[in-house]
Amino acid sequence: MNRTLEIFIVALKLGITSFGGPTAHLGYFRAEYVEKREWLSDKVYQDLVALCQFLPGPASSQVGMAIGMMRGGLLGGIAAFLGFTLPSVLLLILAVRLMPPSIDWVQGLKLVAVAVVLHALIGMAKGSLQSWQTVGIALLALLACLYLSTAVTQIAVIIISALIGIALFKVGSEQGGTVALPLSRRTGIISLAWLMILLVGLPVCANLLQNDWLTVFDKFYRSGLLVFGGGHVVLPLLEREFVPVFLEADEFIAGYGLAQAVPGPLFTFASYIGAVIGGLWGGLLAMVAIFLPAFLLVAWCLPFWQQMREKTMMRKALIGINAGVIGILAAAWIEPIISHTLFDIKDYLLFVLLFCCLHYFKFAPWLIVLLGLVIGLVFYR
């Protein structure tokens, strides 16, 4: 099978079955790319997650793009992005005309997310939390994210974790996992150049040409570039840019509700807004515009990433960063995943059932999703 097609098919399966938000997506990615297919080692995966947590934009989507680029270059990155993103984009475009804003049985899929994230956290913690210092960094990161939840908390946690890692840890000669990167530094520099050209040029061209679609593209592009802290943070940015000029507040809120009911990244909510404005092509334009900065950022960083990982100081920093990222993901597991999913004894029992099927009985993640869908239909209609 052609490698690009293989990447697309694997990502498409993830795009159809990955419910539960960005933290859950990282669990699905780890199960598919690390445990099942062994496209990269667990150490490389955790370092990659740490890198993408540090970048602005949708971290889980950037991890998927990066794995696609590692596997198949820029075309592989595009294939991974399209496979993972298109299912939710098309569902939300369709939802503009057909679907109701409230779907009760989605609770079963939210329970799946709780189980998947816990499974991923356990697996990642086994590899990264191997000393009392790393456990301490993870706990401090967890508490900071829970009790000091601001737009800059996540970045501050990663920076502080890196500094603690540099100060506390020693590293040997073993680098801990390498991967061939089929991207040149020239590609990275060109990607950074395009990122900045579009950031500066889009608003100028939109103003000069007075073109509505160029204006819309610019709004989505800037929203996708300026987000730190996960997909939910993009919502106030989109509301500020599009309500009430392009759509009403009620439409915006209904679309947000629908975005919770579909698999894939929350950033695809932009496609709902684009479809309200301009139908199918508006939705697809919004998808390209809001994810383009994330793609360019990953293409810029990856060619330099392997060399950075080989530096002694960076390797020490990554020990701290990986521990801090586990704390960040654990905080996201508690809030909003658990706090918005587990409400009574029935929820807890069904979550335990799903977790046992995944963690102990080794059910495939897509089977867990199907089981969660059945649970939703039976217990939450």
Residue pairs with C-beta under 8 A, 6 or more apart in sequence:
1 9
3 71
3 72
3 76
4 72
4 75
4 76
4 79
5 79
7 68
7 71
7 72
7 76
7 79
7 80
7 83
8 79
8 80
8 82
8 83
9 83
10 32
10 33
10 37
10 83
11 64
11 68
11 79
11 80
11 81
11 82
11 83
11 84
12 83
12 84
12 86
12 87
13 32
13 83
13 366
14 25
14 28
14 29
14 32
14 64
14 83
14 84
15 83
15 84
15 85
15 86
15 87
15 88
15 263
15 264
16 87
16 263
17 28
17 263
17 365
17 366
17 369
18 24
18 25
18 28
18 84
18 263
18 264
19 106
19 109
19 110
19 112
19 113
19 262
19 263
19 369
19 372
20 109
20 110
20 112
20 113
20 114
20 116
20 117
20 337
21 113
21 230
21 231
21 266
21 332
21 336
21 337
22 58
22 59
22 60
22 61
22 230
22 231
22 265
22 266
22 332
23 60
23 113
23 117
23 120
23 329
23 332
23 333
23 337
24 112
24 113
24 116
24 117
24 337
25 60
25 61
25 63
25 64
25 265
26 49
26 59
26 60
26 63
26 117
26 120
26 329
27 116
27 117
27 119
27 120
27 121
28 116
28 365
29 45
29 60
29 63
29 64
29 67
30 42
30 45
30 120
30 123
30 124
31 116
31 119
31 120
31 365
32 365
33 39
33 40
33 45
33 67
34 40
34 41
34 42
34 45
35 123
39 67
39 70
39 71
40 48
40 67
40 70
40 177
40 179
41 177
41 179
42 123
42 124
42 127
42 177
43 127
43 176
43 177
44 177
44 178
44 179
46 124
46 127
46 128
46 322
46 325
47 177
47 309
47 318
47 322
48 63
48 66
48 67
48 305
49 59
49 63
49 322
49 325
50 158
50 318
50 321
50 322
50 324
50 325
51 66
51 301
51 305
52 59
52 60
52 62
52 63
52 66
52 298
53 59
53 154
53 158
53 325
53 328
54 155
54 158
54 321
55 62
55 294
55 297
55 298
55 301
56 225
56 226
56 227
56 228
56 293
56 297
57 224
57 225
57 227
57 293
57 294
57 297
58 224
58 227
58 230
58 231
58 234
58 265
58 266
58 267
58 291
58 294
59 230
60 265
61 81
61 84
61 85
61 265
61 267
61 291
61 294
62 294
62 297
62 298
64 80
64 81
64 84
65 77
65 80
65 81
65 294
65 295
65 298
66 77
66 298
66 302
67 80
68 76
68 77
68 78
68 79
68 80
68 81
69 76
69 77
69 80
69 181
69 182
69 183
69 298
69 299
69 302
70 76
70 179
70 180
70 181
70 182
70 302
71 80
72 79
72 182
73 182
73 183
74 183
74 187
74 299
76 182
77 295
77 298
77 299
78 295
81 291
81 295
84 264
84 265
85 264
85 265
85 268
85 287
85 291
87 262
87 263
87 264
88 259
88 262
88 263
88 264
88 265
88 268
88 271
89 264
89 268
89 271
89 283
89 284
89 287
91 99
91 262
92 255
92 258
92 259
92 262
92 268
92 269
92 271
92 272
92 275
92 283
93 271
93 272
93 275
93 279
93 280
93 283
93 284
95 255
95 258
95 262
95 272
96 255
96 272
96 275
96 276
96 279
96 283
99 258
101 254
101 255
101 257
101 258
102 257
103 258
103 261
104 376
104 380
104 381
105 373
105 376
105 377
105 380
105 381
106 260
106 261
106 376
107 341
107 347
107 376
107 379
107 380
108 350
108 372
108 373
108 374
108 375
108 376
108 377
108 379
108 380
109 261
109 369
109 372
109 373
109 376
110 337
110 340
110 341
111 341
111 342
111 347
111 350
111 351
111 354
111 372
111 375
111 376
112 354
112 368
112 369
112 371
112 372
113 337
113 341
114 333
114 337
114 338
114 341
114 342
114 351
114 354
114 355
115 351
115 354
115 355
115 357
115 358
115 359
115 368
116 358
116 365
116 368
117 329
117 332
117 333
117 337
118 333
118 355
118 359
119 355
119 358
119 359
120 329
121 326
121 329
121 330
121 333
122 359
124 322
124 326
124 329
125 138
125 326
128 134
128 138
128 319
128 322
128 323
128 326
129 135
129 138
129 323
129 326
133 164
133 168
133 169
133 323
134 319
134 320
134 322
134 323
135 323
137 161
137 164
137 165
137 320
137 323
137 324
137 327
138 323
138 324
138 326
138 327
138 330
139 327
140 327
141 157
141 161
141 323
141 324
141 325
141 326
141 327
141 328
141 331
142 327
142 328
142 330
142 331
142 334
143 327
144 153
144 156
144 157
144 327
145 153
145 154
145 157
145 327
145 328
145 331
145 332
146 331
146 334
146 335
149 335
151 228
151 229
151 233
152 228
153 229
154 228
154 229
154 230
154 328
155 228
157 324
157 327
157 328
158 321
158 324
158 325
158 328
160 324
161 320
161 321
161 323
161 324
161 325
162 317
162 318
162 320
162 321
162 324
163 317
163 320
164 320
165 316
165 317
165 318
165 319
165 320
165 321
165 323
166 313
166 316
166 317
166 320
168 320
169 316
169 319
169 320
170 316
171 312
171 315
171 316
171 319
175 309
175 310
175 315
176 315
178 306
179 306
181 302
181 303
181 305
181 306
183 299
183 302
183 303
184 303
185 303
185 304
187 299
187 303
188 299
188 300
188 301
188 302
188 303
188 304
189 300
191 296
191 297
191 299
191 300
192 296
192 300
194 296
195 225
195 293
195 296
195 297
195 300
198 221
198 292
198 293
198 296
199 221
199 222
199 225
199 293
202 214
202 217
202 218
202 221
202 222
203 218
203 222
205 211
205 214
206 214
206 215
206 217
206 218
213 278
213 285
216 246
216 274
216 277
216 278
216 282
216 285
216 286
216 289
217 285
217 289
218 289
219 241
219 242
219 289
220 241
220 270
220 274
220 285
220 286
220 289
220 290
221 289
221 290
221 292
221 293
222 241
223 234
223 237
223 238
223 241
223 270
223 290
224 234
224 267
224 270
224 289
224 290
224 291
224 292
224 293
224 294
225 293
226 237
227 233
227 234
227 237
230 266
230 332
231 265
231 266
231 267
231 269
232 266
232 336
234 266
234 267
234 269
234 270
234 290
235 256
235 269
238 252
238 269
238 270
238 273
239 249
239 252
242 252
242 273
242 277
243 249
243 252
246 273
246 276
246 277
247 273
247 276
247 277
251 276
252 273
255 269
255 272
255 273
255 276
256 269
258 272
259 266
259 268
259 269
259 272
262 268
267 290
267 291
268 287
270 286
270 287
270 289
270 290
271 283
271 284
271 286
271 287
272 283
273 286
274 282
274 283
274 284
274 285
274 286
274 287
275 282
275 283
275 286
276 282
278 285
308 314
309 315
309 318
341 347
341 351
342 348
342 351
346 379
350 375
350 379
354 368
354 371
354 372
354 375
357 363
357 367
357 368
357 371
358 365
358 368
363 371
